[in-house]
Amino acid sequence: MEKKDKLETIDELYKKARMADNFDWLDDIHRKTDCWEKTSCPMMTEIFNYADDNGYNEQRGYMGDVEYNEIKTIRTNSDDLSVDRVEPHMDGMISTWDVDVEIFVYKDYIYTISSEHINDAQTFTCQSITRRPLTITYT
């Protein structure tokens, strides 16, 4: 095997890093400027668009996954909110989803992470991540 055959692609290296126990997913998404879409909200809200992920299940993590003693987090309990979704492409099948929301401040932004889990399959999770800067400059 030649030396060039042993080289890993950037995607392989990134995937390996994300699987490491010490991977800091929060700092990773915070720094990905190309993954944040600005909205027309006057509070300068941005939405994380997962542009760096070609996977089907959009999930990054939970605050409990990382060790930030200085970050206070408010989190709902999945027992608090459930929603029924109708799947038109599956003959109107209805699936029940539990919703958790986490809100916290990290590096001068207010983050909101909404995590949705299929009620009968807690391993399938999709997240919506938004953030707003603490300092707003109107231009």
C-alpha positions as a Markdown table, in Angstrom:
| # | Residue | x | y | z |
|---|---|---|---|---|
| 1 | Met | 0.0 | 0.0 | 0.0 |
| 2 | Glu | 1.4 | 3.4 | -1.0 |
| 3 | Lys | 1.7 | 6.2 | 1.5 |
| 4 | Lys | -1.0 | 8.3 | -0.3 |
| 5 | Asp | -3.5 | 5.4 | 0.1 |
| 6 | Lys | -3.2 | 5.7 | 3.9 |
| 7 | Leu | -4.1 | 9.3 | 4.0 |
| 8 | Glu | -7.5 | 10.2 | 5.4 |
| 9 | Thr | -9.8 | 12.7 | 3.8 |
| 10 | Ile | -10.9 | 15.8 | 5.6 |
| 11 | Asp | -14.4 | 14.2 | 6.0 |
| 12 | Glu | -12.9 | 11.1 | 7.5 |
| 13 | Leu | -10.8 | 13.1 | 10.0 |
| 14 | Tyr | -13.7 | 15.3 | 10.9 |
| 15 | Lys | -16.0 | 12.3 | 11.5 |
| 16 | Lys | -13.3 | 10.6 | 13.6 |
| 17 | Ala | -12.9 | 13.8 | 15.7 |
| 18 | Arg | -16.6 | 14.1 | 16.2 |
| 19 | Met | -16.6 | 10.5 | 17.6 |
| 20 | Ala | -13.9 | 11.3 | 20.2 |
| 21 | Asp | -14.9 | 11.5 | 23.8 |
| 22 | Asn | -13.4 | 15.0 | 24.2 |
| 23 | Phe | -15.0 | 16.5 | 21.1 |
| 24 | Asp | -16.6 | 19.8 | 22.0 |
| 25 | Trp | -19.6 | 20.0 | 19.7 |
| 26 | Leu | -20.8 | 23.3 | 21.2 |
| 27 | Asp | -17.6 | 25.1 | 20.4 |
| 28 | Asp | -17.5 | 23.4 | 17.0 |
| 29 | Ile | -20.9 | 24.8 | 15.9 |
| 30 | His | -20.2 | 28.2 | 17.5 |
| 31 | Arg | -17.2 | 28.6 | 15.2 |
| 32 | Lys | -18.8 | 27.4 | 11.9 |
| 33 | Thr | -19.7 | 30.7 | 10.4 |
| 34 | Asp | -20.7 | 29.1 | 7.1 |
| 35 | Cys | -23.4 | 27.0 | 8.9 |
| 36 | Trp | -25.3 | 30.0 | 10.4 |
| 37 | Glu | -28.0 | 31.6 | 8.3 |
| 38 | Lys | -29.0 | 35.1 | 9.3 |
| 39 | Thr | -32.7 | 35.8 | 9.5 |
| 40 | Ser | -34.5 | 39.1 | 9.0 |
| 41 | Cys | -35.3 | 39.3 | 12.7 |
| 42 | Pro | -34.3 | 42.6 | 14.2 |
| 43 | Met | -32.7 | 40.7 | 17.1 |
| 44 | Met | -30.2 | 39.3 | 14.6 |
| 45 | Thr | -31.3 | 35.7 | 15.1 |
| 46 | Glu | -29.3 | 33.0 | 13.2 |
| 47 | Ile | -30.3 | 29.5 | 12.4 |
| 48 | Phe | -27.8 | 26.6 | 12.3 |
| 49 | Asn | -28.3 | 25.0 | 8.8 |
| 50 | Tyr | -26.2 | 21.8 | 9.2 |
| 51 | Ala | -24.4 | 22.7 | 5.9 |
| 52 | Asp | -21.4 | 20.7 | 7.1 |
| 53 | Asp | -23.5 | 17.5 | 7.6 |
| 54 | Asn | -24.6 | 15.2 | 4.8 |
| 55 | Gly | -26.4 | 12.9 | 7.2 |
| 56 | Tyr | -30.1 | 12.3 | 7.7 |
| 57 | Asn | -30.4 | 12.7 | 11.4 |
| 58 | Glu | -29.6 | 16.3 | 12.4 |
| 59 | Gln | -28.2 | 16.2 | 15.9 |
| 60 | Arg | -25.1 | 17.7 | 17.6 |
| 61 | Gly | -25.5 | 17.2 | 21.3 |
| 62 | Tyr | -26.9 | 18.3 | 24.6 |
| 63 | Met | -25.4 | 20.6 | 27.2 |
| 64 | Gly | -25.1 | 17.5 | 29.5 |
| 65 | Asp | -22.6 | 16.1 | 27.0 |
| 66 | Val | -20.0 | 18.8 | 27.6 |
| 67 | Glu | -18.4 | 20.0 | 30.8 |
| 68 | Tyr | -19.2 | 23.7 | 31.2 |
| 69 | Asn | -19.6 | 24.5 | 34.9 |
| 70 | Glu | -20.0 | 28.2 | 34.2 |
| 71 | Ile | -23.0 | 27.8 | 31.8 |
| 72 | Lys | -26.4 | 27.9 | 33.4 |
| 73 | Thr | -28.9 | 26.0 | 31.3 |
| 74 | Ile | -32.7 | 25.9 | 31.4 |
| 75 | Arg | -34.2 | 22.7 | 30.0 |
| 76 | Thr | -37.7 | 21.4 | 29.6 |
| 77 | Asn | -38.6 | 17.8 | 30.3 |
| 78 | Ser | -39.7 | 15.7 | 27.3 |
| 79 | Asp | -42.8 | 14.8 | 29.4 |
| 80 | Asp | -43.8 | 18.5 | 29.1 |
| 81 | Leu | -44.5 | 18.7 | 25.4 |
| 82 | Ser | -45.5 | 16.1 | 22.8 |
| 83 | Val | -46.7 | 16.7 | 19.2 |
| 84 | Asp | -48.4 | 14.6 | 16.7 |
| 85 | Arg | -47.1 | 14.8 | 13.1 |
| 86 | Val | -49.0 | 13.6 | 10.1 |
| 87 | Glu | -46.9 | 11.9 | 7.4 |
| 88 | Pro | -48.8 | 12.7 | 4.1 |
| 89 | His | -46.3 | 10.6 | 2.1 |
| 90 | Met | -47.1 | 7.6 | 4.3 |
| 91 | Asp | -50.9 | 7.5 | 3.9 |
| 92 | Gly | -51.5 | 10.0 | 6.7 |
| 93 | Met | -49.6 | 8.0 | 9.3 |
| 94 | Ile | -49.4 | 9.9 | 12.6 |
| 95 | Ser | -46.3 | 9.8 | 14.8 |
| 96 | Thr | -45.9 | 11.2 | 18.2 |
| 97 | Trp | -42.8 | 13.3 | 19.0 |
| 98 | Asp | -41.5 | 14.4 | 22.4 |
| 99 | Val | -39.8 | 17.9 | 22.4 |
| 100 | Asp | -37.1 | 19.1 | 24.7 |
| 101 | Val | -35.8 | 22.7 | 24.7 |
| 102 | Glu | -32.5 | 24.0 | 26.1 |
| 103 | Ile | -31.6 | 27.7 | 26.5 |
| 104 | Phe | -28.3 | 29.0 | 27.6 |
| 105 | Val | -25.7 | 31.7 | 27.0 |
| 106 | Tyr | -22.3 | 30.8 | 25.4 |
| 107 | Lys | -19.7 | 33.2 | 24.2 |
| 108 | Asp | -21.9 | 36.3 | 24.0 |
| 109 | Tyr | -24.8 | 34.5 | 22.3 |
| 110 | Ile | -28.1 | 33.2 | 23.6 |
| 111 | Tyr | -28.6 | 29.7 | 22.2 |
| 112 | Thr | -31.8 | 27.7 | 21.9 |
| 113 | Ile | -31.7 | 24.0 | 21.0 |
| 114 | Ser | -35.0 | 22.3 | 20.3 |
| 115 | Ser | -34.6 | 18.5 | 20.3 |
| 116 | Glu | -37.4 | 16.2 | 18.9 |
| 117 | His | -37.5 | 12.5 | 19.5 |
| 118 | Ile | -39.9 | 10.0 | 18.0 |
| 119 | Asn | -41.9 | 8.9 | 21.1 |
| 120 | Asp | -41.4 | 5.2 | 20.6 |
| 121 | Ala | -37.7 | 5.4 | 19.4 |
| 122 | Gln | -35.7 | 7.7 | 21.6 |
| 123 | Thr | -32.6 | 7.0 | 19.6 |
| 124 | Phe | -33.9 | 9.1 | 16.6 |
| 125 | Thr | -33.4 | 12.8 | 17.4 |
| 126 | Cys | -33.5 | 15.9 | 15.2 |
| 127 | Gln | -32.5 | 19.3 | 16.5 |
| 128 | Ser | -33.1 | 22.9 | 15.6 |
| 129 | Ile | -30.4 | 25.3 | 16.8 |
| 130 | Thr | -30.8 | 29.1 | 16.9 |
| 131 | Arg | -28.7 | 31.9 | 18.5 |
| 132 | Arg | -28.9 | 35.6 | 19.1 |
| 133 | Pro | -26.0 | 37.9 | 20.0 |
| 134 | Leu | -26.1 | 39.6 | 23.4 |
| 135 | Thr | -24.7 | 42.8 | 21.8 |
| 136 | Ile | -26.9 | 44.0 | 19.0 |
| 137 | Thr | -25.6 | 46.6 | 16.5 |
| 138 | Tyr | -28.2 | 48.0 | 14.2 |
| 139 | Thr | -26.8 | 48.9 | 10.8 |
